[in-house]
């Protein structure tokens, strides 16, 4: 089993990515939609807000209105676009969110401890969560019936409320729940770079025991969450995680043949 997570950057050519993915078998796809969410949020007068946690991780502040926009964009526009493109390629894709069938169950975080202008603050009204359980049965039913699962956020709390979750960490949970051999985390960069302005500074291999030191020294922004998710996946039994470039030609094939950063 291969689990692939594709990010939501506007630099990603989804049609090229999906054409490449369709040439592979036995996969579960988890997709993002951040750029489209940002664009639509701006148009509807509710611009995105990003915050930095006290531990240095950047995340989207998710209030109740943002959850409504996530439902509109991720399982709506983006998911159905991806399913349609896969169907055109002859792949019998089945799209759904982590809320459907309670595939991704989590505990809600109602507040965030953030850092702003050098001060530590508590930001309330948060509607995000940490995944506590992956219910594999709905996905297993789809796989057993010959469908290709296309999964996205939101997730659902134990009392049935839709919440935002981090896509990379969700992919790690999915990969571990299905005992996947490999997890691909594809974004708009080649992998972990020593110098964010130089693709030639790509770090090709990282041992699991060194993830924290590499995170502290080289990771910036969203890359910190990707490395966190990679570590969680390997700790849960996934053999390897590859951080690859989803904006390049044949991104899945390139990652599987040695492109990107291999963590094992």
Secondary structure, 3 states (H helix, E strand, C coil): CEEEEECCCCCCCHHHHHHHHCCCCCEEEEECCHHHHHHHHHHCCCCCCEEEECCCCEEECCCHHHHHHHHHHHHHHHHHHHHHHHHHCCCCEEEEECCHHHCEEEEEEEEEEEEECCEEEEEEEEEEEEEEEECCHHHHHHHHCCCEEEEECCEEECCCCEEECCHHHHHHHHHHHCCCCEEEEEECCCCCECCCCCHHHECCEECHHHHHHHHHHHCCCCHHHHHHHHHHHHHCCCCEEEEEECCCCCHHHHHHCCCCEEEC
